[in-house]
């Protein structure tokens, strides 16, 4: 069985960052994908994969959720 994958939307915002920090501090065993309009905001967070994701861009959002 493969590890779980969790997608956190709005990861560049205050609440999204808190969610990611909480998951990391608790030792979440799976892969965390962080979606935000500006992935550069996530560059300093280790242990997550940042992807460009904007709910107003449906094609881009679908692409962000792939894999």
Buried (B, 14 or more C-beta within 10 A) or exposed (E): EEEEEBBBBBBBEEEBBEBBEEBBEEEBEEBBBBBBBEBEBBEEBEEBBBBBBBEEEEEBBEEBBEE
